[in-house]
Amino acid sequence: MAWSQNSAKFAVCTVDRVVLLYDEHGERRDKFSTKPADAKYGKKSYTVKGLAFSPDCTKLAIGQTDNIIYVYKIGEEWGDKKVICSKFLQTSAVTCLLWPAENAIVFGLAEGKVRLANPKTNKSSTIYGTDSYVVSLTSNVSGNGILTGHADGAIIRYFFDDEGSGDSQGKLVTHSCPPYALAWASSSIVAGGCDKKLVAYGKEGQVIQTFDYSRDPTEREFTAAATSPSGQSVVIGSYDSPEAIE
């Protein structure tokens, strides 16, 4: 799912790889089908792993497991023709994707690389590489820094602009499990995964607080996280049970 930055459009990709577009009132106004990287493998040869609107809200980037990112021009009005305006073929599956406010499309790959795609030049480049599958990707409130979570538990930080904070870059901490739920709040970083524990880390990776749900038989693994626009709250999602942290 993805919400446009002007809050006027909300996109959802279904299990059958169709993108549904809703207005600010939650009414469905449009839809279009995604396409495979190679038509000969058919429409069921991939799944969509990431959606992100462009900063001007007229384009939608879609990351897929068949090693490609498509950027669709969806237009300013409902019903405008949907046209692929950029595509970025990769060497492994796209696992997560963001389009920060002031930067190009940022995405992670199954092979462990974190890359940048520039729709203006139709070229992509590697920001940094690891040997571990990228399981999660998030940005700070300003969009000038990113965090990636990896299958080996590593959480890595990268800044396009550190805005004078002086915070370090590179590997920040090794979480106790793959941090599929990862959020960057204004004063901490929250991570969670299959061990049913949520950990709030400080700016340099020190543990601030731990929330342990492992003894709760009704709890499941944490799989998703989102930060509020202010950066003051984080919502963590698990099976049938959202948790909120402030």
GUTORVEX-459268 format. One record per residue (C-alpha): residue in three letters; x, y, z. Coordinates in nm, 3 decimals, decimal comma. Layout:
BEGIN
<code ala	xx X	yy Y	zz Z>
...
***
This chain:
BEGIN
<code met	xx 0,000	yy 0,000	zz 0,000>
<code ala	xx 0,109	yy 0,360	zz -0,057>
<code trp	xx -0,034	yy 0,704	zz 0,017>
<code ser	xx 0,047	yy 1,006	zz -0,200>
<code gln	xx 0,218	yy 1,290	zz -0,019>
<code asn	xx -0,073	yy 1,528	zz -0,083>
<code ser	xx -0,307	yy 1,269	zz 0,075>
<code ala	xx -0,532	yy 1,281	zz -0,234>
<code lys	xx -0,456	yy 0,928	zz -0,359>
<code phe	xx -0,414	yy 0,591	zz -0,192>
<code ala	xx -0,285	yy 0,288	zz -0,385>
<code val	xx -0,329	yy -0,080	zz -0,300>
<code cys	xx -0,189	yy -0,372	zz -0,495>
<code thr	xx -0,394	yy -0,691	zz -0,468>
<code val	xx -0,277	yy -1,052	zz -0,476>
<code asp	xx -0,366	yy -1,068	zz -0,845>
<code arg	xx -0,120	yy -0,782	zz -0,917>
<code val	xx -0,386	yy -0,518	zz -0,988>
<code val	xx -0,336	yy -0,165	zz -0,848>
<code leu	xx -0,650	yy -0,003	zz -0,704>
<code leu	xx -0,653	yy 0,375	zz -0,661>
<code tyr	xx -0,871	yy 0,544	zz -0,398>
<code asp	xx -0,946	yy 0,910	zz -0,325>
<code glu	xx -0,916	yy 1,089	zz 0,010>
<code his	xx -1,264	yy 0,970	zz 0,106>
<code gly	xx -1,175	yy 0,604	zz 0,058>
<code glu	xx -1,377	yy 0,571	zz -0,262>
<code arg	xx -1,223	yy 0,360	zz -0,539>
<code arg	xx -1,176	yy 0,577	zz -0,844>
<code asp	xx -0,941	yy 0,388	zz -1,073>
<code lys	xx -0,745	yy 0,067	zz -1,128>
<code phe	xx -0,484	yy -0,079	zz -1,360>
<code ser	xx -0,299	yy -0,407	zz -1,406>
<code thr	xx 0,075	yy -0,440	zz -1,357>
<code lys	xx 0,284	yy -0,634	zz -1,607>
<code pro	xx 0,565	yy -0,891	zz -1,588>
<code ala	xx 0,923	yy -0,806	zz -1,679>
<code asp	xx 0,904	yy -1,070	zz -1,953>
<code ala	xx 0,565	yy -1,146	zz -2,108>
<code lys	xx 0,663	yy -1,503	zz -2,196>
<code tyr	xx 0,658	yy -1,598	zz -1,827>
<code gly	xx 0,301	yy -1,482	zz -1,783>
<code lys	xx 0,116	yy -1,256	zz -1,542>
<code lys	xx 0,150	yy -1,497	zz -1,249>
<code ser	xx 0,530	yy -1,512	zz -1,263>
<code tyr	xx 0,588	yy -1,238	zz -1,002>
<code thr	xx 0,451	yy -1,061	zz -0,698>
<code val	xx 0,458	yy -0,690	zz -0,616>
<code lys	xx 0,675	yy -0,609	zz -0,314>
<code gly	xx 0,664	yy -0,231	zz -0,304>
<code leu	xx 0,461	yy 0,075	zz -0,408>
<code ala	xx 0,562	yy 0,441	zz -0,380>
<code phe	xx 0,420	yy 0,766	zz -0,518>
<code ser	xx 0,648	yy 1,029	zz -0,667>
<code pro	xx 0,683	yy 1,354	zz -0,467>
<code asp	xx 0,453	yy 1,533	zz -0,717>
<code cys	xx 0,197	yy 1,249	zz -0,681>
<code thr	xx 0,162	yy 1,195	zz -1,059>
<code lys	xx 0,370	yy 0,877	zz -1,083>
<code leu	xx 0,375	yy 0,540	zz -0,906>
<code ala	xx 0,682	yy 0,318	zz -0,871>
<code ile	xx 0,620	yy -0,056	zz -0,846>
<code gly	xx 0,888	yy -0,305	zz -0,737>
<code gln	xx 0,847	yy -0,669	zz -0,841>
<code thr	xx 1,002	yy -1,008	zz -0,766>
<code asp	xx 1,081	yy -1,066	zz -1,135>
<code asn	xx 1,378	yy -0,829	zz -1,096>
<code ile	xx 1,222	yy -0,506	zz -1,220>
<code ile	xx 1,085	yy -0,168	zz -1,113>
<code tyr	xx 0,826	yy 0,000	zz -1,332>
<code val	xx 0,733	yy 0,367	zz -1,295>
<code tyr	xx 0,381	yy 0,441	zz -1,417>
<code lys	xx 0,263	yy 0,788	zz -1,507>
<code ile	xx -0,087	yy 0,789	zz -1,357>
<code gly	xx -0,168	yy 1,153	zz -1,428>
<code glu	xx -0,330	yy 1,423	zz -1,221>
<code glu	xx -0,693	yy 1,336	zz -1,296>
<code trp	xx -0,886	yy 1,016	zz -1,230>
<code gly	xx -0,912	yy 0,809	zz -1,546>
<code asp	xx -0,594	yy 0,947	zz -1,704>
<code lys	xx -0,417	yy 0,685	zz -1,913>
<code lys	xx -0,159	yy 0,482	zz -1,721>
<code val	xx 0,171	yy 0,477	zz -1,909>
<code ile	xx 0,503	yy 0,318	zz -1,815>
<code cys	xx 0,752	yy 0,606	zz -1,826>
<code ser	xx 1,056	yy 0,433	zz -1,672>
<code lys	xx 1,174	yy 0,081	zz -1,601>
<code phe	xx 1,475	yy -0,046	zz -1,413>
<code leu	xx 1,582	yy -0,408	zz -1,469>
<code gln	xx 1,778	yy -0,558	zz -1,178>
<code thr	xx 1,988	yy -0,870	zz -1,113>
<code ser	xx 1,763	yy -1,009	zz -0,838>
<code ala	xx 1,417	yy -0,965	zz -0,690>
<code val	xx 1,312	yy -0,623	zz -0,564>
<code thr	xx 1,214	yy -0,676	zz -0,198>
<code cys	xx 1,122	yy -0,324	zz -0,075>
<code leu	xx 1,093	yy 0,025	zz -0,218>
<code leu	xx 1,066	yy 0,395	zz -0,116>
<code trp	xx 1,046	yy 0,728	zz -0,299>
<code pro	xx 1,177	yy 0,985	zz -0,046>
<code ala	xx 1,060	yy 1,342	zz -0,086>
<code glu	xx 1,384	yy 1,493	zz -0,215>
<code asn	xx 1,556	yy 1,188	zz -0,361>
<code ala	xx 1,520	yy 0,928	zz -0,633>
<code ile	xx 1,361	yy 0,585	zz -0,579>
<code val	xx 1,542	yy 0,378	zz -0,315>
<code phe	xx 1,503	yy 0,000	zz -0,314>
<code gly	xx 1,644	yy -0,322	zz -0,172>
<code leu	xx 1,724	yy -0,646	zz -0,351>
<code ala	xx 1,719	yy -1,011	zz -0,253>
<code glu	xx 2,094	yy -1,027	zz -0,317>
<code gly	xx 2,152	yy -0,768	zz -0,042>
<code lys	xx 2,219	yy -0,453	zz -0,243>
<code val	xx 2,052	yy -0,120	zz -0,168>
<code arg	xx 2,016	yy 0,085	zz -0,484>
<code leu	xx 1,894	yy 0,415	zz -0,622>
<code ala	xx 1,683	yy 0,454	zz -0,938>
<code asn	xx 1,667	yy 0,793	zz -1,111>
<code pro	xx 1,356	yy 0,831	zz -1,332>
<code lys	xx 1,505	yy 1,142	zz -1,495>
<code thr	xx 1,801	yy 0,950	zz -1,637>
<code asn	xx 1,649	yy 0,599	zz -1,638>
<code lys	xx 1,962	yy 0,474	zz -1,466>
<code ser	xx 2,011	yy 0,293	zz -1,135>
<code ser	xx 2,317	yy 0,276	zz -0,912>
<code thr	xx 2,423	yy 0,097	zz -0,596>
<code ile	xx 2,427	yy 0,294	zz -0,270>
<code tyr	xx 2,580	yy 0,007	zz -0,073>
<code gly	xx 2,600	yy -0,368	zz -0,094>
<code thr	xx 2,569	yy -0,644	zz 0,163>
<code asp	xx 2,553	yy -1,022	zz 0,143>
<code ser	xx 2,216	yy -1,041	zz 0,316>
<code tyr	xx 1,861	yy -1,018	zz 0,174>
<code val	xx 1,702	yy -0,676	zz 0,235>
<code val	xx 1,387	yy -0,742	zz 0,440>
<code ser	xx 1,283	yy -0,383	zz 0,521>
<code leu	xx 1,344	yy -0,024	zz 0,423>
<code thr	xx 1,234	yy 0,297	zz 0,591>
<code ser	xx 1,328	yy 0,665	zz 0,596>
<code asn	xx 1,346	yy 0,938	zz 0,857>
<code val	xx 1,074	yy 1,204	zz 0,873>
<code ser	xx 1,256	yy 1,441	zz 0,633>
<code gly	xx 1,333	yy 1,167	zz 0,378>
<code asn	xx 1,704	yy 1,253	zz 0,384>
<code gly	xx 1,813	yy 0,932	zz 0,558>
<code ile	xx 1,725	yy 0,564	zz 0,521>
<code leu	xx 1,749	yy 0,249	zz 0,728>
<code thr	xx 1,759	yy -0,102	zz 0,584>
<code gly	xx 1,694	yy -0,425	zz 0,771>
<code his	xx 1,857	yy -0,749	zz 0,655>
<code ala	xx 1,799	yy -1,122	zz 0,692>
<code asp	xx 2,109	yy -1,155	zz 0,912>
<code gly	xx 1,962	yy -0,903	zz 1,159>
<code ala	xx 2,176	yy -0,608	zz 1,050>
<code ile	xx 2,024	yy -0,259	zz 1,053>
<code ile	xx 2,219	yy -0,017	zz 0,833>
<code arg	xx 2,186	yy 0,362	zz 0,816>
<code tyr	xx 2,262	yy 0,586	zz 0,520>
<code phe	xx 2,220	yy 0,963	zz 0,480>
<code phe	xx 2,171	yy 1,161	zz 0,161>
<code asp	xx 2,203	yy 1,461	zz 0,395>
<code asp	xx 2,255	yy 1,422	zz 0,771>
<code glu	xx 2,118	yy 1,776	zz 0,821>
<code gly	xx 2,402	yy 1,855	zz 1,057>
<code ser	xx 2,315	yy 1,578	zz 1,304>
<code gly	xx 2,659	yy 1,418	zz 1,289>
<code asp	xx 2,499	yy 1,073	zz 1,324>
<code ser	xx 2,709	yy 0,785	zz 1,196>
<code gln	xx 2,650	yy 0,588	zz 0,879>
<code gly	xx 2,688	yy 0,217	zz 0,817>
<code lys	xx 2,587	yy -0,079	zz 1,029>
<code leu	xx 2,408	yy 0,053	zz 1,335>
<code val	xx 2,320	yy -0,265	zz 1,523>
<code thr	xx 2,247	yy -0,636	zz 1,478>
<code his	xx 1,891	yy -0,710	zz 1,581>
<code ser	xx 1,799	yy -1,044	zz 1,739>
<code cys	xx 1,619	yy -1,161	zz 1,422>
<code pro	xx 1,546	yy -1,028	zz 1,073>
<code pro	xx 1,381	yy -0,687	zz 1,138>
<code tyr	xx 1,084	yy -0,710	zz 0,902>
<code ala	xx 0,913	yy -0,439	zz 1,109>
<code leu	xx 1,141	yy -0,134	zz 1,102>
<code ala	xx 1,054	yy 0,229	zz 1,176>
<code trp	xx 1,260	yy 0,547	zz 1,218>
<code ala	xx 1,098	yy 0,783	zz 1,468>
<code ser	xx 1,224	yy 1,126	zz 1,563>
<code ser	xx 1,417	yy 1,007	zz 1,869>
<code ser	xx 1,457	yy 0,632	zz 1,822>
<code ile	xx 1,456	yy 0,337	zz 1,584>
<code val	xx 1,205	yy 0,058	zz 1,645>
<code ala	xx 1,260	yy -0,297	zz 1,515>
<code gly	xx 1,067	yy -0,620	zz 1,546>
<code gly	xx 1,047	yy -0,962	zz 1,386>
<code cys	xx 0,979	yy -1,330	zz 1,436>
<code asp	xx 1,095	yy -1,347	zz 1,802>
<code lys	xx 0,791	yy -1,136	zz 1,905>
<code lys	xx 1,009	yy -0,869	zz 2,066>
<code leu	xx 1,011	yy -0,498	zz 1,987>
<code val	xx 1,329	yy -0,304	zz 2,059>
<code ala	xx 1,364	yy 0,074	zz 2,060>
<code tyr	xx 1,723	yy 0,172	zz 1,975>
<code gly	xx 1,890	yy 0,508	zz 2,025>
<code lys	xx 2,056	yy 0,710	zz 1,750>
<code glu	xx 2,378	yy 0,510	zz 1,774>
<code gly	xx 2,224	yy 0,165	zz 1,829>
<code gln	xx 2,204	yy 0,151	zz 2,207>
<code val	xx 1,898	yy -0,031	zz 2,347>
<code ile	xx 1,652	yy 0,215	zz 2,503>
<code gln	xx 1,358	yy -0,015	zz 2,572>
<code thr	xx 1,240	yy -0,367	zz 2,496>
<code phe	xx 0,880	yy -0,487	zz 2,468>
<code asp	xx 0,868	yy -0,868	zz 2,498>
<code tyr	xx 0,556	yy -1,044	zz 2,368>
<code ser	xx 0,719	yy -1,385	zz 2,331>
<code arg	xx 0,527	yy -1,538	zz 2,623>
<code asp	xx 0,191	yy -1,432	zz 2,483>
<code pro	xx 0,049	yy -1,737	zz 2,299>
<code thr	xx -0,190	yy -1,517	zz 2,102>
<code glu	xx 0,088	yy -1,298	zz 1,960>
<code arg	xx 0,253	yy -1,362	zz 1,624>
<code glu	xx 0,567	yy -1,232	zz 1,453>
<code phe	xx 0,594	yy -0,859	zz 1,378>
<code thr	xx 0,590	yy -0,795	zz 1,005>
<code ala	xx 0,522	yy -0,426	zz 0,939>
<code ala	xx 0,587	yy -0,084	zz 1,092>
<code ala	xx 0,494	yy 0,277	zz 1,016>
<code thr	xx 0,599	yy 0,608	zz 1,166>
<code ser	xx 0,357	yy 0,897	zz 1,207>
<code pro	xx 0,432	yy 1,211	zz 1,000>
<code ser	xx 0,551	yy 1,392	zz 1,314>
<code gly	xx 0,787	yy 1,107	zz 1,406>
<code gln	xx 0,643	yy 1,092	zz 1,757>
<code ser	xx 0,458	yy 0,759	zz 1,726>
<code val	xx 0,517	yy 0,421	zz 1,565>
<code val	xx 0,260	yy 0,155	zz 1,479>
<code ile	xx 0,381	yy -0,207	zz 1,456>
<code gly	xx 0,173	yy -0,472	zz 1,282>
<code ser	xx 0,151	yy -0,843	zz 1,354>
<code tyr	xx -0,112	yy -1,101	zz 1,272>
<code asp	xx -0,448	yy -0,961	zz 1,390>
<code ser	xx -0,279	yy -0,735	zz 1,647>
<code pro	xx -0,145	yy -0,380	zz 1,588>
<code glu	xx 0,074	yy -0,228	zz 1,860>
<code ala	xx 0,133	yy 0,146	zz 1,907>
<code ile	xx 0,443	yy 0,297	zz 2,064>
<code glu	xx 0,497	yy 0,663	zz 2,147>
***
